[in-house]
Amino acid sequence: MMTFSFEFGSFLLAQMIGLTAENITVFIVYGLVPSMILNCLWMLVFQFIFEKIYL
């Protein structure tokens, strides 16, 4: 969730200052979706280890 918030906030800031002319749909497809997929894979792979450490 922190990664999503940081990426989306950075995109909005870049839009406001005029550093990018990228469309929001392009940002979602090429920026957010890959990071969300990698985060899900990370959690699936390491969920057992995290449960042992933190529970």
Buried (B, 14 or more C-beta within 10 A) or exposed (E): EEEEEEBBEBBEEBBEEEEEEEEEEEBBEEBBEEEBEEBEEEEEEEEEEEEEEEE
